[in-house]
C-alpha cells in the first residue's frame, strides 16, 4: 500500500490526508509534490475564505507579489531570493500552490516560514538596501516624509486607477 495526498481532494474539500493510490500514481504525485500545480481559483471560495490559515496565506502572497517588484530589480536579487528557499514561485505567482504548500499550511509551520520571509524582505527593502529604499513612494495626500511601499498592507493601498500608493487613512477615491 502506497499512499499520497490527492490534489482533487485539496480542491474539493481542503483534505490533505493521504489515501491509497497505485504505485504509478504515487510516483507521479511525489514528482509534482513540490511544484505549484494546484490552482487556488478552483477551490470553492467558501472553503478557501472560511479557513483562517489560507486567508492569512492569501494576504502574505499578495504582499510577496508586491515585494517581487523590488526584489527583481535589486542589485542583490540572487542573494535575497533565498528568503523564499525552494519556493521562488511565491514571489511570482499567487494563483497556484504546491501540494506540499497546502499540507504544510494546513498542518504545519508554512505560514510561519512565509511570515519570516516577508519580514526578511521588509527589512531588506525598508532598512538594509540602499538600492531598494528609494523605490518607495510618498503619499500624495499628506506631507509625511517617510516613503511608503505597496506591500505595507493594510496601512498602504494602491489606487486602482493611477497605481499610486497612499496611506489607507489618507486615500479618498474622489
TIVO-2410 file (N, C-alpha, C; in nm, 3 decimals):
# residues 174
REC num residu      c1      c2      c3 atome chaine
REC   1      X   0.062  -0.117   0.000     N      A
REC   1      X   0.000   0.000   0.000    CA      A
REC   1      X   0.070   0.132   0.000     C      A
REC   2      X   0.071   0.190  -0.117     N      A
REC   2      X   0.119   0.327  -0.131    CA      A
REC   2      X   0.009   0.426  -0.092     C      A
REC   3      X   0.048   0.539  -0.036     N      A
REC   3      X  -0.047   0.644   0.000    CA      A
REC   3      X   0.008   0.779  -0.044     C      A
REC   4      X  -0.084   0.871  -0.076     N      A
REC   4      X  -0.044   1.005  -0.118    CA      A
REC   4      X  -0.160   1.102  -0.096     C      A
REC   5      X  -0.126   1.230  -0.093     N      A
REC   5      X  -0.226   1.336  -0.088    CA      A
REC   5      X  -0.281   1.351  -0.229     C      A
REC   6      X  -0.412   1.359  -0.241     N      A
REC   6      X  -0.477   1.366  -0.371    CA      A
REC   6      X  -0.513   1.511  -0.403     C      A
REC   7      X  -0.458   1.572  -0.509     N      A
REC   7      X  -0.487   1.713  -0.540    CA      A
REC   7      X  -0.636   1.743  -0.553     C      A
REC   8      X  -0.713   1.653  -0.610     N      A
REC   8      X  -0.857   1.678  -0.623    CA      A
REC   8      X  -0.924   1.689  -0.486     C      A
REC   9      X  -0.874   1.617  -0.387     N      A
REC   9      X  -0.930   1.626  -0.251    CA      A
REC   9      X  -0.895   1.762  -0.189     C      A
REC  10      X  -0.781   1.817  -0.224     N      A
REC  10      X  -0.745   1.951  -0.176    CA      A
REC  10      X  -0.844   2.052  -0.233     C      A
REC  11      X  -0.867   2.044  -0.363     N      A
REC  11      X  -0.952   2.140  -0.433    CA      A
REC  11      X  -1.097   2.132  -0.387     C      A
REC  12      X  -1.147   2.012  -0.364     N      A
REC  12      X  -1.289   1.997  -0.331    CA      A
REC  12      X  -1.320   2.004  -0.182     C      A
REC  13      X  -1.223   1.970  -0.096     N      A
REC  13      X  -1.255   1.962   0.047    CA      A
REC  13      X  -1.143   2.012   0.139     C      A
REC  14      X  -1.036   2.069   0.083     N      A
REC  14      X  -0.918   2.107   0.162    CA      A
REC  14      X  -0.870   1.990   0.247     C      A
REC  15      X  -0.875   1.873   0.188     N      A
REC  15      X  -0.838   1.750   0.256    CA      A
REC  15      X  -0.695   1.715   0.217     C      A
REC  16      X  -0.605   1.715   0.314     N      A
REC  16      X  -0.465   1.685   0.287    CA      A
REC  16      X  -0.421   1.551   0.349     C      A
REC  17      X  -0.520   1.467   0.378     N      A
REC  17      X  -0.487   1.333   0.427    CA      A
REC  17      X  -0.437   1.249   0.311     C      A
REC  18      X  -0.359   1.147   0.346     N      A
REC  18      X  -0.309   1.055   0.244    CA      A
REC  18      X  -0.410   0.943   0.223     C      A
REC  19      X  -0.426   0.905   0.096     N      A
REC  19      X  -0.518   0.798   0.057    CA      A
REC  19      X  -0.443   0.694  -0.023     C      A
REC  20      X  -0.492   0.571  -0.024     N      A
REC  20      X  -0.427   0.465  -0.103    CA      A
REC  20      X  -0.428   0.501  -0.253     C      A
REC  21      X  -0.315   0.481  -0.315     N      A
REC  21      X  -0.301   0.502  -0.460    CA      A
REC  21      X  -0.213   0.391  -0.517     C      A
REC  22      X  -0.220   0.372  -0.647     N      A
REC  22      X  -0.133   0.273  -0.710    CA      A
REC  22      X   0.011   0.327  -0.715     C      A
REC  23      X   0.104   0.240  -0.742     N      A
REC  23      X   0.245   0.276  -0.742    CA      A
REC  23      X   0.276   0.387  -0.844     C      A
REC  24      X   0.216   0.377  -0.964     N      A
REC  24      X   0.240   0.477  -1.069    CA      A
REC  24      X   0.187   0.614  -1.026     C      A
REC  25      X   0.069   0.617  -0.965     N      A
REC  25      X   0.013   0.744  -0.917    CA      A
REC  25      X   0.101   0.801  -0.807     C      A
REC  26      X   0.150   0.716  -0.719     N      A
REC  26      X   0.238   0.761  -0.610    CA      A
REC  26      X   0.364   0.826  -0.667     C      A
REC  27      X   0.424   0.763  -0.766     N      A
REC  27      X   0.545   0.820  -0.828    CA      A
REC  27      X   0.514   0.956  -0.889     C      A
REC  28      X   0.403   0.964  -0.962     N      A
REC  28      X   0.365   1.091  -1.025    CA      A
REC  28      X   0.338   1.198  -0.919     C      A
REC  29      X   0.260   1.167  -0.817     N      A
REC  29      X   0.227   1.265  -0.714    CA      A
REC  29      X   0.351   1.308  -0.635     C      A
REC  30      X   0.443   1.216  -0.613     N      A
REC  30      X   0.569   1.252  -0.548    CA      A
REC  30      X   0.649   1.350  -0.634     C      A
REC  31      X   0.642   1.329  -0.766     N      A
REC  31      X   0.715   1.416  -0.859    CA      A
REC  31      X   0.661   1.559  -0.856     C      A
REC  32      X   0.529   1.574  -0.850     N      A
REC  32      X   0.470   1.708  -0.854    CA      A
REC  32      X   0.449   1.770  -0.716     C      A
REC  33      X   0.475   1.695  -0.610     N      A
REC  33      X   0.450   1.740  -0.472    CA      A
REC  33      X   0.505   1.881  -0.443     C      A
REC  34      X   0.629   1.913  -0.483     N      A
REC  34      X   0.681   2.047  -0.451    CA      A
REC  34      X   0.649   2.156  -0.554     C      A
REC  35      X   0.581   2.120  -0.662     N      A
REC  35      X   0.556   2.215  -0.771    CA      A
REC  35      X   0.421   2.285  -0.755     C      A
REC  36      X   0.413   2.413  -0.791     N      A
REC  36      X   0.286   2.487  -0.779    CA      A
REC  36      X   0.188   2.447  -0.889     C      A
REC  37      X   0.112   2.341  -0.865     N      A
REC  37      X   0.022   2.288  -0.966    CA      A
REC  37      X  -0.126   2.293  -0.925     C      A
REC  38      X  -0.153   2.332  -0.802     N      A
REC  38      X  -0.292   2.334  -0.754    CA      A
REC  38      X  -0.346   2.476  -0.770     C      A
REC  39      X  -0.441   2.496  -0.861     N      A
REC  39      X  -0.495   2.631  -0.883    CA      A
REC  39      X  -0.588   2.674  -0.769     C      A
REC  40      X  -0.553   2.782  -0.704     N      A
REC  40      X  -0.633   2.831  -0.593    CA      A
REC  40      X  -0.774   2.868  -0.639     C      A
REC  41      X  -0.787   2.919  -0.760     N      A
REC  41      X  -0.918   2.960  -0.812    CA      A
REC  41      X  -1.015   2.843  -0.823     C      A
REC  42      X  -0.964   2.721  -0.830     N      A
REC  42      X  -1.051   2.604  -0.842    CA      A
REC  42      X  -1.109   2.560  -0.708     C      A
REC  43      X  -1.052   2.612  -0.600     N      A
REC  43      X  -1.102   2.576  -0.467    CA      A
REC  43      X  -1.227   2.658  -0.440     C      A
REC  44      X  -1.326   2.594  -0.388     N      A
REC  44      X  -1.450   2.664  -0.354    CA      A
REC  44      X  -1.418   2.785  -0.268     C      A
REC  45      X  -1.466   2.903  -0.308     N      A
REC  45      X  -1.436   3.025  -0.232    CA      A
REC  45      X  -1.485   3.013  -0.089     C      A
REC  46      X  -1.594   2.943  -0.068     N      A
REC  46      X  -1.643   2.923   0.068    CA      A
REC  46      X  -1.542   2.848   0.152     C      A
REC  47      X  -1.485   2.742   0.097     N      A
REC  47      X  -1.383   2.665   0.170    CA      A
REC  47      X  -1.258   2.749   0.193     C      A
REC  48      X  -1.214   2.813   0.087     N      A
REC  48      X  -1.087   2.885   0.095    CA      A
REC  48      X  -1.095   3.003   0.193     C      A
REC  49      X  -1.201   3.081   0.182     N      A
REC  49      X  -1.206   3.202   0.262    CA      A
REC  49      X  -1.261   3.182   0.402     C      A
REC  50      X  -1.312   3.064   0.433     N      A
REC  50      X  -1.354   3.041   0.572    CA      A
REC  50      X  -1.240   2.978   0.652     C      A
REC  51      X  -1.134   2.941   0.586     N      A
REC  51      X  -1.020   2.881   0.655    CA      A
REC  51      X  -0.918   2.990   0.688     C      A
REC  52      X  -0.898   3.018   0.817     N      A
REC  52      X  -0.814   3.130   0.859    CA      A
REC  52      X  -0.671   3.120   0.809     C      A
REC  53      X  -0.613   3.002   0.812     N      A
REC  53      X  -0.474   2.988   0.769    CA      A
REC  53      X  -0.459   3.020   0.620     C      A
REC  54      X  -0.556   2.978   0.541     N      A
REC  54      X  -0.549   3.007   0.397    CA      A
REC  54      X  -0.576   3.154   0.370     C      A
REC  55      X  -0.663   3.217   0.447     N      A
REC  55      X  -0.684   3.362   0.433    CA      A
REC  55      X  -0.555   3.436   0.462     C      A
REC  56      X  -0.487   3.397   0.568     N      A
REC  56      X  -0.361   3.462   0.603    CA      A
REC  56      X  -0.257   3.438   0.495     C      A
REC  57      X  -0.252   3.318   0.442     N      A
REC  57      X  -0.158   3.288   0.334    CA      A
REC  57      X  -0.188   3.375   0.212     C      A
REC  58      X  -0.315   3.395   0.179     N      A
REC  58      X  -0.351   3.480   0.065    CA      A
REC  58      X  -0.300   3.623   0.086     C      A
REC  59      X  -0.311   3.675   0.208     N      A
REC  59      X  -0.260   3.810   0.238    CA      A
REC  59      X  -0.109   3.815   0.221     C      A
REC  60      X  -0.042   3.714   0.273     N      A
REC  60      X   0.104   3.708   0.259    CA      A
REC  60      X   0.145   3.699   0.112     C      A
REC  61      X   0.073   3.621   0.034     N      A
REC  61      X   0.107   3.606  -0.108    CA      A
REC  61      X   0.091   3.738  -0.183     C      A
REC  62      X  -0.013   3.815  -0.151     N      A
REC  62      X  -0.030   3.947  -0.215    CA      A
REC  62      X   0.088   4.038  -0.180     C      A
REC  63      X   0.130   4.034  -0.056     N      A
REC  63      X   0.245   4.115  -0.015    CA      A
REC  63      X   0.371   4.071  -0.088     C      A
REC  64      X   0.390   3.941  -0.098     N      A
REC  64      X   0.508   3.889  -0.169    CA      A
REC  64      X   0.507   3.931  -0.315     C      A
REC  65      X   0.389   3.932  -0.376     N      A
REC  65      X   0.381   3.974  -0.516    CA      A
REC  65      X   0.425   4.120  -0.531     C      A
REC  66      X   0.385   4.205  -0.436     N      A
REC  66      X   0.430   4.345  -0.440    CA      A
REC  66      X   0.580   4.355  -0.413     C      A
REC  67      X   0.630   4.276  -0.323     N      A
REC  67      X   0.773   4.278  -0.291    CA      A
REC  67      X   0.855   4.232  -0.410     C      A
REC  68      X   0.799   4.143  -0.490     N      A
REC  68      X   0.872   4.090  -0.606    CA      A
REC  68      X   0.916   4.202  -0.699     C      A
REC  69      X   0.838   4.310  -0.707     N      A
REC  69      X   0.876   4.424  -0.792    CA      A
REC  69      X   1.009   4.484  -0.746     C      A
REC  70      X   1.032   4.481  -0.617     N      A
REC  70      X   1.157   4.534  -0.562    CA      A
REC  70      X   1.269   4.431  -0.576     C      A
REC  71      X   1.240   4.307  -0.544     N      A
REC  71      X   1.339   4.201  -0.548    CA      A
REC  71      X   1.396   4.183  -0.689     C      A
REC  72      X   1.310   4.180  -0.789     N      A
REC  72      X   1.355   4.153  -0.925    CA      A
REC  72      X   1.442   4.265  -0.983     C      A
REC  73      X   1.434   4.384  -0.928     N      A
REC  73      X   1.517   4.493  -0.979    CA      A
REC  73      X   1.631   4.527  -0.884     C      A
REC  74      X   1.646   4.451  -0.777     N      A
REC  74      X   1.752   4.477  -0.679    CA      A
REC  74      X   1.886   4.425  -0.731     C      A
REC  75      X   1.988   4.500  -0.701     N      A
REC  75      X   2.124   4.461  -0.738    CA      A
REC  75      X   2.163   4.325  -0.678     C      A
REC  76      X   2.107   4.293  -0.561     N      A
REC  76      X   2.140   4.169  -0.491    CA      A
REC  76      X   2.028   4.066  -0.499     C      A
REC  77      X   1.949   4.070  -0.606     N      A
REC  77      X   1.831   3.982  -0.616    CA      A
REC  77      X   1.866   3.834  -0.602     C      A
REC  78      X   1.979   3.791  -0.657     N      A
REC  78      X   2.012   3.649  -0.648    CA      A
REC  78      X   2.034   3.605  -0.503     C      A
REC  79      X   2.094   3.691  -0.423     N      A
REC  79      X   2.119   3.653  -0.284    CA      A
REC  79      X   1.994   3.667  -0.197     C      A
REC  80      X   1.902   3.758  -0.230     N      A
REC  80      X   1.784   3.773  -0.144    CA      A
REC  80      X   1.668   3.683  -0.185     C      A
REC  81      X   1.675   3.622  -0.301     N      A
REC  81      X   1.572   3.525  -0.339    CA      A
REC  81      X   1.573   3.406  -0.243     C      A
REC  82      X   1.684   3.386  -0.175     N      A
REC  82      X   1.695   3.273  -0.083    CA      A
REC  82      X   1.594   3.280   0.031     C      A
REC  83      X   1.537   3.397   0.055     N      A
REC  83      X   1.440   3.411   0.163    CA      A
REC  83      X   1.318   3.321   0.143     C      A
REC  84      X   1.283   3.291   0.019     N      A
REC  84      X   1.171   3.200  -0.006    CA      A
REC  84      X   1.219   3.057  -0.030     C      A
REC  85      X   1.347   3.034  -0.015     N      A
REC  85      X   1.402   2.899  -0.025    CA      A
REC  85      X   1.375   2.834  -0.158     C      A
REC  86      X   1.321   2.713  -0.153     N      A
REC  86      X   1.296   2.636  -0.275    CA      A
REC  86      X   1.162   2.670  -0.338     C      A
REC  87      X   1.104   2.782  -0.297     N      A
REC  87      X   0.972   2.820  -0.347    CA      A
REC  87      X   0.975   2.959  -0.412     C      A
REC  88      X   1.055   2.979  -0.516     N      A
REC  88      X   1.062   3.111  -0.579    CA      A
REC  88      X   0.929   3.155  -0.640     C      A
REC  89      X   0.843   3.060  -0.672     N      A
REC  89      X   0.712   3.094  -0.728    CA      A
REC  89      X   0.627   3.175  -0.631     C      A
REC  90      X   0.658   3.172  -0.502     N      A
REC  90      X   0.582   3.252  -0.405    CA      A
REC  90      X   0.594   3.401  -0.435     C      A
REC  91      X   0.704   3.442  -0.495     N      A
REC  91      X   0.723   3.582  -0.531    CA      A
REC  91      X   0.656   3.617  -0.663     C      A
REC  92      X   0.633   3.520  -0.747     N      A
REC  92      X   0.591   3.548  -0.883    CA      A
REC  92      X   0.445   3.522  -0.912     C      A
REC  93      X   0.385   3.430  -0.840     N      A
REC  93      X   0.251   3.386  -0.876    CA      A
REC  93      X   0.171   3.359  -0.750     C      A
REC  94      X   0.059   3.426  -0.736     N      A
REC  94      X  -0.024   3.400  -0.618    CA      A
REC  94      X  -0.145   3.313  -0.652     C      A
REC  95      X  -0.149   3.256  -0.772     N      A
REC  95      X  -0.264   3.179  -0.816    CA      A
REC  95      X  -0.251   3.028  -0.799     C      A
REC  96      X  -0.131   2.981  -0.773     N      A
REC  96      X  -0.108   2.837  -0.760    CA      A
REC  96      X  -0.026   2.808  -0.635     C      A
REC  97      X  -0.052   2.693  -0.576     N      A
REC  97      X   0.027   2.642  -0.465    CA      A
REC  97      X   0.063   2.498  -0.494     C      A
REC  98      X   0.165   2.451  -0.428     N      A
REC  98      X   0.201   2.310  -0.442    CA      A
REC  98      X   0.121   2.227  -0.341     C      A
REC  99      X   0.120   2.098  -0.364     N      A
REC  99      X   0.057   2.007  -0.268    CA      A
REC  99      X   0.128   2.023  -0.134     C      A
REC 100      X   0.261   2.031  -0.139     N      A
REC 100      X   0.340   2.050  -0.017    CA      A
REC 100      X   0.298   2.176   0.057     C      A
REC 101      X   0.272   2.287  -0.017     N      A
REC 101      X   0.230   2.412   0.047    CA      A
REC 101      X   0.100   2.392   0.124     C      A
REC 102      X   0.004   2.326   0.061     N      A
REC 102      X  -0.125   2.303   0.127    CA      A
REC 102      X  -0.107   2.217   0.252     C      A
REC 103      X  -0.032   2.108   0.240     N      A
REC 103      X  -0.011   2.020   0.354    CA      A
REC 103      X   0.055   2.097   0.467     C      A
REC 104      X   0.161   2.170   0.436     N      A
REC 104      X   0.235   2.242   0.540    CA      A
REC 104      X   0.157   2.362   0.593     C      A
REC 105      X   0.072   2.422   0.512     N      A
REC 105      X  -0.009   2.534   0.559    CA      A
REC 105      X  -0.119   2.485   0.653     C      A
REC 106      X  -0.184   2.377   0.615     N      A
REC 106      X  -0.297   2.328   0.693    CA      A
REC 106      X  -0.255   2.247   0.815     C      A
REC 107      X  -0.134   2.189   0.810     N      A
REC 107      X  -0.092   2.102   0.920    CA      A
REC 107      X   0.041   2.139   0.983     C      A
REC 108      X   0.114   2.234   0.924     N      A
REC 108      X   0.249   2.259   0.972    CA      A
REC 108      X   0.281   2.405   0.995     C      A
REC 109      X   0.406   2.438   0.972     N      A
REC 109      X   0.457   2.572   1.004    CA      A
REC 109      X   0.483   2.658   0.880     C      A
REC 110      X   0.418   2.626   0.770     N      A
REC 110      X   0.441   2.700   0.645    CA      A
REC 110      X   0.412   2.849   0.661     C      A
REC 111      X   0.303   2.885   0.727     N      A
REC 111      X   0.271   3.027   0.747    CA      A
REC 111      X   0.380   3.099   0.822     C      A
REC 112      X   0.436   3.034   0.923     N      A
REC 112      X   0.544   3.096   1.000    CA      A
REC 112      X   0.665   3.122   0.911     C      A
REC 113      X   0.696   3.027   0.823     N      A
REC 113      X   0.811   3.045   0.734    CA      A
REC 113      X   0.785   3.154   0.631     C      A
REC 114      X   0.662   3.164   0.580     N      A
REC 114      X   0.629   3.270   0.484    CA      A
REC 114      X   0.636   3.406   0.556     C      A
REC 115      X   0.587   3.411   0.679     N      A
REC 115      X   0.592   3.536   0.755    CA      A
REC 115      X   0.737   3.577   0.782     C      A
REC 116      X   0.823   3.482   0.811     N      A
REC 116      X   0.965   3.510   0.830    CA      A
REC 116      X   1.026   3.564   0.701     C      A
REC 117      X   0.991   3.504   0.588     N      A
REC 117      X   1.040   3.552   0.459    CA      A
REC 117      X   0.995   3.696   0.435     C      A
REC 118      X   0.869   3.725   0.465     N      A
REC 118      X   0.818   3.861   0.450    CA      A
REC 118      X   0.898   3.959   0.536     C      A
REC 119      X   0.923   3.922   0.659     N      A
REC 119      X   1.000   4.009   0.749    CA      A
REC 119      X   1.139   4.036   0.694     C      A
REC 120      X   1.201   3.932   0.639     N      A
REC 120      X   1.335   3.949   0.582    CA      A
REC 120      X   1.331   4.042   0.461     C      A
REC 121      X   1.229   4.028   0.376     N      A
REC 121      X   1.215   4.118   0.262    CA      A
REC 121      X   1.184   4.260   0.306     C      A
REC 122      X   1.095   4.277   0.404     N      A
REC 122      X   1.064   4.411   0.456    CA      A
REC 122      X   1.193   4.478   0.504     C      A
REC 123      X   1.269   4.405   0.585     N      A
REC 123      X   1.393   4.460   0.638    CA      A
REC 123      X   1.487   4.497   0.524     C      A
REC 124      X   1.500   4.410   0.427     N      A
REC 124      X   1.589   4.438   0.314    CA      A
REC 124      X   1.546   4.565   0.242     C      A
REC 125      X   1.420   4.575   0.204     N      A
REC 125      X   1.372   4.687   0.124    CA      A
REC 125      X   1.370   4.817   0.204     C      A
REC 126      X   1.317   4.814   0.325     N      A
REC 126      X   1.295   4.938   0.401    CA      A
REC 126      X   1.419   4.987   0.474     C      A
REC 127      X   1.509   4.897   0.518     N      A
REC 127      X   1.618   4.938   0.606    CA      A
REC 127      X   1.756   4.908   0.549     C      A
REC 128      X   1.775   4.790   0.498     N      A
REC 128      X   1.908   4.743   0.464    CA      A
REC 128      X   1.960   4.788   0.327     C      A
REC 129      X   1.876   4.787   0.226     N      A
REC 129      X   1.924   4.803   0.089    CA      A
REC 129      X   1.914   4.947   0.040     C      A
REC 130      X   2.026   5.003   0.005     N      A
REC 130      X   2.028   5.141  -0.044    CA      A
REC 130      X   1.977   5.151  -0.188     C      A
REC 131      X   1.959   5.037  -0.253     N      A
REC 131      X   1.904   5.037  -0.389    CA      A
REC 131      X   1.752   5.023  -0.387     C      A
REC 132      X   1.699   4.951  -0.289     N      A
REC 132      X   1.554   4.930  -0.281    CA      A
REC 132      X   1.481   5.043  -0.210     C      A
REC 133      X   1.543   5.101  -0.107     N      A
REC 133      X   1.477   5.206  -0.029    CA      A
REC 133      X   1.421   5.318  -0.115     C      A
REC 134      X   1.498   5.372  -0.209     N      A
REC 134      X   1.446   5.485  -0.288    CA      A
REC 134      X   1.330   5.449  -0.382     C      A
REC 135      X   1.300   5.322  -0.395     N      A
REC 135      X   1.191   5.280  -0.483    CA      A
REC 135      X   1.055   5.298  -0.417     C      A
REC 136      X   1.055   5.336  -0.289     N      A
REC 136      X   0.929   5.365  -0.223    CA      A
REC 136      X   0.871   5.494  -0.280     C      A
REC 137      X   0.747   5.521  -0.247     N      A
REC 137      X   0.685   5.645  -0.294    CA      A
REC 137      X   0.635   5.722  -0.172     C      A
REC 138      X   0.586   5.840  -0.198     N      A
REC 138      X   0.533   5.923  -0.091    CA      A
REC 138      X   0.385   5.941  -0.111     C      A
REC 139      X   0.313   5.944  -0.002     N      A
REC 139      X   0.169   5.962  -0.008    CA      A
REC 139      X   0.139   6.098  -0.068     C      A
REC 140      X   0.053   6.099  -0.169     N      A
REC 140      X   0.019   6.224  -0.237    CA      A
REC 140      X  -0.075   6.313  -0.155     C      A
REC 141      X  -0.133   6.259  -0.049     N      A
REC 141      X  -0.231   6.335   0.028    CA      A
REC 141      X  -0.175   6.398   0.155     C      A
REC 142      X  -0.068   6.347   0.206     N      A
REC 142      X  -0.016   6.404   0.330    CA      A
REC 142      X   0.132   6.441   0.312     C      A
REC 143      X   0.184   6.509   0.406     N      A
REC 143      X   0.322   6.558   0.396    CA      A
REC 143      X   0.421   6.467   0.469     C      A
REC 144      X   0.383   6.344   0.493     N      A
REC 144      X   0.471   6.252   0.565    CA      A
REC 144      X   0.598   6.226   0.482     C      A
REC 145      X   0.715   6.254   0.540     N      A
REC 145      X   0.839   6.236   0.465    CA      A
REC 145      X   0.886   6.090   0.456     C      A
REC 146      X   0.819   5.999   0.525     N      A
REC 146      X   0.857   5.858   0.520    CA      A
REC 146      X   0.804   5.794   0.391     C      A
REC 147      X   0.890   5.726   0.317     N      A
REC 147      X   0.840   5.657   0.198    CA      A
REC 147      X   0.746   5.543   0.237     C      A
REC 148      X   0.653   5.515   0.150     N      A
REC 148      X   0.562   5.403   0.170    CA      A
REC 148      X   0.579   5.305   0.055     C      A
REC 149      X   0.542   5.180   0.082     N      A
REC 149      X   0.562   5.072  -0.014    CA      A
REC 149      X   0.431   4.996  -0.030     C      A
REC 150      X   0.401   4.951  -0.151     N      A
REC 150      X   0.272   4.885  -0.175    CA      A
REC 150      X   0.251   4.756  -0.096     C      A
REC 151      X   0.358   4.696  -0.046     N      A
REC 151      X   0.344   4.572   0.030    CA      A
REC 151      X   0.312   4.597   0.178     C      A
REC 152      X   0.301   4.721   0.218     N      A
REC 152      X   0.274   4.753   0.359    CA      A
REC 152      X   0.124   4.755   0.390     C      A
REC 153      X   0.056   4.655   0.344     N      A
REC 153      X  -0.087   4.644   0.374    CA      A
REC 153      X  -0.101   4.606   0.521     C      A
REC 154      X  -0.202   4.647   0.588     N      A
REC 154      X  -0.320   4.723   0.549    CA      A
REC 154      X  -0.304   4.874   0.564     C      A
REC 155      X  -0.182   4.922   0.587     N      A
REC 155      X  -0.161   5.064   0.611    CA      A
REC 155      X  -0.143   5.145   0.484     C      A
REC 156      X  -0.113   5.076   0.376     N      A
REC 156      X  -0.090   5.140   0.247    CA      A
REC 156      X  -0.177   5.070   0.143     C      A
REC 157      X  -0.230   5.146   0.052     N      A
REC 157      X  -0.308   5.086  -0.057    CA      A
REC 157      X  -0.268   5.150  -0.188     C      A
REC 158      X  -0.294   5.080  -0.296     N      A
REC 158      X  -0.267   5.132  -0.429    CA      A
REC 158      X  -0.398   5.174  -0.493     C      A
REC 159      X  -0.398   5.291  -0.553     N      A
REC 159      X  -0.516   5.339  -0.624    CA      A
REC 159      X  -0.536   5.251  -0.748     C      A
REC 160      X  -0.655   5.197  -0.766     N      A
REC 160      X  -0.677   5.111  -0.882    CA      A
REC 160      X  -0.673   5.186  -1.015     C      A
REC 161      X  -0.691   5.319  -1.011     N      A
REC 161      X  -0.690   5.398  -1.134    CA      A
REC 161      X  -0.549   5.442  -1.173     C      A
REC 162      X  -0.479   5.507  -1.078     N      A
REC 162      X  -0.349   5.564  -1.112    CA      A
REC 162      X  -0.231   5.477  -1.069     C      A
REC 163      X  -0.256   5.379  -0.980     N      A
REC 163      X  -0.149   5.291  -0.933    CA      A
REC 163      X  -0.063   5.353  -0.824     C      A
REC 164      X  -0.093   5.476  -0.783     N      A
REC 164      X  -0.016   5.541  -0.678    CA      A
REC 164      X  -0.039   5.477  -0.542     C      A
REC 165      X   0.060   5.487  -0.455     N      A
REC 165      X   0.050   5.433  -0.320    CA      A
REC 165      X   0.008   5.544  -0.224     C      A
REC 166      X  -0.083   5.512  -0.135     N      A
REC 166      X  -0.136   5.609  -0.039    CA      A
REC 166      X  -0.152   5.542   0.096     C      A
REC 167      X  -0.140   5.621   0.203     N      A
REC 167      X  -0.180   5.568   0.333    CA      A
REC 167      X  -0.328   5.536   0.325     C      A
REC 168      X  -0.368   5.428   0.383     N      A
REC 168      X  -0.510   5.389   0.380    CA      A
REC 168      X  -0.597   5.498   0.441     C      A
REC 169      X  -0.546   5.562   0.547     N      A
REC 169      X  -0.624   5.666   0.614    CA      A
REC 169      X  -0.633   5.794   0.530     C      A
REC 170      X  -0.543   5.814   0.437     N      A
REC 170      X  -0.543   5.935   0.353    CA      A
REC 170      X  -0.623   5.917   0.224     C      A
REC 171      X  -0.633   5.794   0.178     N      A
REC 171      X  -0.690   5.769   0.046    CA      A
REC 171      X  -0.836   5.811   0.037     C      A
REC 172      X  -0.867   5.882  -0.069     N      A
REC 172      X  -1.004   5.923  -0.100    CA      A
REC 172      X  -1.023   5.904  -0.250     C      A
REC 173      X  -1.105   5.810  -0.291     N      A
REC 173      X  -1.118   5.779  -0.433    CA      A
REC 173      X  -1.183   5.889  -0.517     C      A
REC 174      X  -1.227   5.994  -0.455     N      A
REC 174      X  -1.293   6.104  -0.529    CA      A
REC 174      X  -1.196   6.177  -0.617     C      A
***
